Amino acid sequence: MKPPPFQYAAPTSVAEAVELLGAHADDDARALAGGQSLVPLMNFRLAQPAYLIDLRRIEELTRIRTEGDTLVIGAMVRQSHAEHAPEIAVGAPLLAEALGYVAHPPIRNSGTVGGSIAHADPAAELPAVVLALDAELVLAGLGGTRTVAAADFFTGPFSTAIGSGEILTEVRIPRRAGGHAFVEFARTHGNFALVGVAAVVELDGGTVARASIALSGVAPVPVRATAAEEALTGTVPDDASIRAAVDAAVAGLSPAGDVHGGRETRTDIARSYLRRGIELALSRAGDRR
Amino acid sequence: MTTMDRPDAPPVRTHKENRKWVGQSIRRVEDPKFLRGRGGYIGDMTVPGMLHAAVLRSPHAHARITGIDAAEALAAPGVHAVITGAQAAQLCDPLPDFGPDPAKHTWRCLAVDKVRYVGEGVAVVVADSRYLAEDALALIDVEYEPLPAVVDPERALADGAPLVHDDLGSNCAYERTFDFGDVERDFAEADVIVTDRLRWHRSGGQPLETVGALADFDHATGELTVHTNSLSFTSYLFMVAGTMKIPANKLDIRPVPAGGSFGSKLFATKPAVIAGMCSREVGHPVQYLEDRVDNISNCDHHGSDRVYDVRLAMMRDGTIRGIDIDTVEDYGAYIQFGVGHHGNALAQVVGPYAMTSVRYRVRAAMTNKNQQGAYRGFGSEVNNWMLEQMVDKAARELDLDPVAIRRQNFIREFPHFIPTGNVYDSGDYDGVLDKALELSDYKHWRAEQAKAREEGRCIGIGLITAQERSVFSATEFWFWFDEPGAPVTSMPESVTLKVDATGGITATLYSCAFWGNSPETMVAQLVAEEFDCDPHDVAIVYQGSKNGLPATGPGGSRTTVMLAGAVEGATAKIKAKALRAAAHLLEANPDDMEWVDGGFQVKGVPEQRKSLADIAVMLHLFKHSFPEDMESGLEDSKVFDHPYTTMPSADRKDLGVFYPFMGHACHVPVVEVDLETGSVSFLAYAAVHDCGTLVNPRSLAGHIVGGTAQGIGTALYEEFVYDDDGQLLTSSYLDYLIPSAMEVPELKIGHHETPSPYTLHGIKGGGEGGRMMAPAAINVAVNDALAHLGVRVTELPITPDRLRAAIRAAKSRESG
C-alpha cells in the first residue's frame, strides 16, 4: 500500500496554488487538503495524481469570520478547529454537531472542512450540512473566483462543480434560526454512516415556518428531503405529521446497498433517522406548540 | 462406551499454600520497552543492503494462469528480481501442510498454474524499496483464463461444483462421522428432539502488526537466517527448511516480537519462505512485511466458517441426553491444519453438561477463499456458540428457565470423562454461575427487561455457561485418520534458568518471542515464586531456533501451564545442585537442610545459611572448593512434555485425553436491540471465569477483556465477505469492521479459582475464554430481547441487514 511516484509542491497563497494547478493541468494535478481521504486512496493506488499541490501552508484559507449574517469558513480550517470554534457554535450549530461525527478526533485534527466538501463522499457529513444550510462554495481559478450554491455543487459520487484548475477556498453559510440537528447511523463509531440526517426547523407560534432537511448516504450525492420539508411546513408538528413527512421523504428514496446494508435496511434506517433528526431539531426549535 | 482401558491419570498434586508471587497482579515486565517504542518489530529492523519484497495478488477468485510477462517489471528502476509462481515452484517445495493428503491440494508460497482465491500471490518483486517494488508490480502482465468460482461450502460439496483442486476429484477434503456413547438409545428415549440450523460466518484475528520476515541467505555457508514474528517454529523447524530445500541445521529462525497474533501468526510460514527465497536469489537480505490488504486477503489464518445442522435429545424435565451434530466447514482453498479445529470442538463438545452421547459428522469443503488457520478459540468457540443456542432453544421449547436448565445438567464430579474420551480435570460450575448471577445483577436486569418491554423497548439478557479447554495435545491433529502420517504425541515447552555469579536469574524462552500477552511477566512471577526473588529482577531472553530446545509455543492456551512445568523442572535441577554446594560449604548433611527465603539453611539453625548469591558466586568462580564431580556454573534446562495426554482408541470411539485442563466461564451481556435499525448495543456485561489458579489476575482480566471485544466483533461486526463470484468485499478496515472502545462496554469481571489437580499450582490456561464465550452470549441475549416478537437469529455476525430481515419476516408472518 504505497503510492506511485508523484511530484509535490506546497504553495503559500491561493494565487500560487491556482497558478500551479493551471500549469500542471495536464499532469492530473490534485489539491491536497488534510489528506485523510486522498492519501489512503493514493496508497491503495485508486488515485494516482502525478502532481500534488499541498494547500496546508496557505494561511489565508485557515480563517473563520463573520460577514453580517454569513459565516465564512476558509476551506483549510481543520475540522477539529471548526468543531470547537465559538463562531460556528453560534452561526452554524448544525455544522458543529455534524463535525463530531466525522471519523475520529485524530482524523479531524488533520482533516479540513473544505477537504471533506470537495471530496464529496456520498456518505460524508459535511456535504449534507452545506446542502441543508443552503451554503455557497467559493471557487478560485486562474480567471478569478466564482460562487456555486451547495444545491448545484455536488454532481455525483466524489465529483463536484469544481472545475479543472480551480480550488475550493471558502464555505459561506447563511445564519439560520430554528432548531438544528445532525444525527447519523454508522455501524461502528467513526465509520462511514449508512444514513445521515441534517435538519433545521424554524417554528413560528408552534407552526413550522421553514424546514430544511438533507440526507447523506442514500443517493450518489447528498439530497434534500424536499417532500418532508413541504409536508412539515405549515403544520403544527405532532407524531402524525412527522410520520407523514418521513413517509413522504422515504417514498422518494432508492439507496444503493452495500456490504454494510442492503437497500431495504438503508431505507428502514433512513426512515428511523429522519424521524429522529426532525424530532431533535424540533425539540431545539424553542417554541414548539 | 470406551473401547479401551483408560491409562492412569497423572498423580494428583498438592499445591503450595501461601504463595508469594503467583496470584499477584504485578506490573507487567514487558510494558516499559513496548510503551517506549523499543519493542523492535520487523518493520523497525534494517540491515545493510536490505531489499524489500512485494507480492502481486490475484484479482480473480478462480482462474487459470496462462502467461506471465515480467520483462517490463524487471527493467523498472530499483528492481532486483521478479519471481513468478512457476519459478518459485522450482526454487522451493510446497509449504508445510498438516492437512489430509496434502499432495491432492498442494500449497505453495505463490500460485503456479491457477489461482484459487482473490489475493493469492502470483509473483514477487524484490526492489530497493517497497515503493519501487509496488511500482513494478503494476508492470507485471498476467494472463488469466477465469474459471467459475465456488464460495458456498454446501454448494461446493454438491455434484457439478467447480473443482478447487482437480487432483482431489471433489471439493470434500475430509469427511467422517464419529459416534461417542450410545447415540441411538439417547435419541430413541428422548421426549423431545430440538433441532436447528446455524450459520457462523468467517472472521479472523486482526493484529496491529501484520506478518513479516527479514531473511538473509549466506551463499558462503549455505545458511539461511530468518527474523520473523511468526510463532511456534522450534518444533517444526525442519518443515520450513524442507520447503527451502536446505538442511534443517542450516536454518536459524530468530524471534522478533509479534505485534499481536490471536492465533493468526501461529506457524505463519509463507512470509518467511518468500523472504528466504528472494534473499537466496538476489544475494541480499530481503524484508517482506505484509500490508493490511496482503494480510486480510492472504494471511492463511481466516477463522471458522461453519454450517450446522444439530439435533439435541432432551427429556421433558430438562435433562440433556445427547447431541447429534452435522457440520460443514468452509476451509477455503487449502487446509493447512486439517480439521484440527473440530478436535478443539470435540475436547468440550458437550460443554459443562452431563450428556452421555455425541454424534459428530464433519465435512471439510474446499472453496475459492483464503484458507483457515488459527483464531482465538480454534473452532471450539464455534461449538460453544452452537451448543448454547441449542440449550437456549431447548429451554424455550420446553418452557424452562434458562438458568435452571443449565444448572440442572451441570457436571459435578471430577475428573470427568466426556463421551469423546477427553477429560475435564476439575470444575465448579455452580460456583461460577452463582458468582455471575450476583455480579451481573441478573434479577435487576430481568425486572428492567420487563419494564422496558412495556415501553416497547427490547432488552435481552444472554446468560451462557461454557467451557474453555486449555493445553492442547497434538493428537487432536491426527486422531481423524486411522493411519495418521505423523502421530506426534508430545508438545514440549522448554525453559533454561541461569543463576549468575551474583545470584541474578535469567530465564531463556524458546519457540518465539513476545506475541502480545504477558509471557515474561508470567515466567518472572513463576521464577520469583521458586527462588523468592523480585519478579522485576528476573531477566527474560528469547532464543532462536538454531540453539533452541524443543518448544511448541503459544497455542491452545498452553503457554502458562507448560512454562510453569518447565520452570519447576529447571528450578528443581538448579536447587539440587545449589543444595549440594551449600551443604558442602556449610559442612552439613543435605538432608538436614531446607530452602528458606532465597537460600539453603540448616533446619532449625538459620545462621547456618547460604543465600543463592553466596552459592552462585562460589559455583561460578571457586570450582576447586567443591568435590571433583561438580562443574562450574549454575544453569539448567527443562524440556517439559505435555503432562496429561493419552492415545485414542484404534476404532476412534474414544479419542483419549487431549485437552485435559478445562476452564469454565459464565458470561452475562445485557443488550438492547433497536428494532428500527437492527443495531445492538450493550447496557451491561458481566463475565466470571475459572481457569484454575491465577498467576496474574490483571493480565488474565486483560485476556478476558480483549477476547470479549473480539467476541463482540464476531457476534456483531466482523466478517470476511466474499460475493457470489468470490470477490472479497472486505479487504480493508473500511469494510471489515472491528469494534473499538466505543462499541465495547466496560466489563465487570469476576474470577473463580478451581485448581487443576495435575499442574503446578493448579494453573489452567485462560488465553482464549473471552472470545470463546462472547459470541454465544450475545446471540442468546439478542434472541432473548426479541423472543416475544417471534424473532430468533441463527447466523453470526448479527448485522443490521440480518436483524432487520428477521424482524421484517416476523412482522410479515404476524400480519400475514
Chai-1 contact restraints between the chains, C-beta under 6 A:
chainA,res_idxA,chainB,res_idxB,connection_type,confidence,min_distance_angstrom,max_distance_angstrom,comment,restraint_id
A,M1,B,D291,contact,1.0,0.0,6.0,A-B,restraint_1
A,K2,B,R130,contact,1.0,0.0,6.0,A-B,restraint_2
A,K2,B,Y131,contact,1.0,0.0,6.0,A-B,restraint_3
A,K2,B,E134,contact,1.0,0.0,6.0,A-B,restraint_4
A,P4,B,D135,contact,1.0,0.0,6.0,A-B,restraint_5
A,F185,B,T677,contact,1.0,0.0,6.0,A-B,restraint_6
A,R187,B,L737,contact,1.0,0.0,6.0,A-B,restraint_7
A,T188,B,L737,contact,1.0,0.0,6.0,A-B,restraint_8
A,T188,B,E743,contact,1.0,0.0,6.0,A-B,restraint_9
A,H189,B,M742,contact,1.0,0.0,6.0,A-B,restraint_10
A,V259,B,V721,contact,1.0,0.0,6.0,A-B,restraint_11
A,V259,B,L729,contact,1.0,0.0,6.0,A-B,restraint_12
A,V259,B,D735,contact,1.0,0.0,6.0,A-B,restraint_13
A,G261,B,P800,contact,1.0,0.0,6.0,A-B,restraint_14
A,G261,B,D801,contact,1.0,0.0,6.0,A-B,restraint_15
A,G262,B,D801,contact,1.0,0.0,6.0,A-B,restraint_16
A,T265,B,P800,contact,1.0,0.0,6.0,A-B,restraint_17
A,T265,B,D801,contact,1.0,0.0,6.0,A-B,restraint_18
A,T265,B,R804,contact,1.0,0.0,6.0,A-B,restraint_19
A,D268,B,R804,contact,1.0,0.0,6.0,A-B,restraint_20
A,I269,B,T677,contact,1.0,0.0,6.0,A-B,restraint_21
A,S272,B,E676,contact,1.0,0.0,6.0,A-B,restraint_22
A,S272,B,T677,contact,1.0,0.0,6.0,A-B,restraint_23
